[in-house]
Structure formats: structure tokens, C-alpha cells
Amino acid sequence: MASEKVVTLTAENFEAEVIQSTTPVLVDFWAEW
């Protein structure tokens, strides 16, 4: 169950959602290797 506060980040929205955020942001980078 995903929270409404969880956002899927993409190259297109990363700057707006993370870099320009006025509140602290926790980013969990994940890759299936």
C-alpha cells in the first residue's frame, strides 16, 4: 500500500520534486542489479 506522500521520481520531475522542494526530502535510490 503506497502512501499519498510517496512520489515516483523521474528525470522529468526530479528537480521540481527534490531540488526545488521547500521541505526536507528523503530519496531512496534503488536498482535491480
JOGILIN-V372086 format. One record per residue. SS is DSSP state (helix for helix, strand for strand, loop for the rest). PSI is psi in radians with two decimals (none if undefined). Layout:
# JOGILIN-V372086
{{SS/PSI} {SS/PSI}}
This chain:
# JOGILIN-V372086
{{loop/2.10} {loop/2.54} {loop/2.66} {loop/-0.22} {loop/-0.10} {loop/2.22} {loop/2.37} {loop/2.08} {loop/2.49} {loop/3.02} {loop/-0.54} {loop/-0.57} {loop/0.00} {helix/-0.83} {helix/-0.78} {helix/-0.72} {helix/-0.55} {helix/-1.03} {helix/-0.73} {loop/0.11} {loop/2.45} {loop/-0.09} {loop/2.75} {loop/2.53} {loop/2.34} {loop/2.13} {loop/2.21} {loop/1.77} {loop/2.31} {loop/2.46} {loop/2.47} {loop/1.83} {loop/none}}
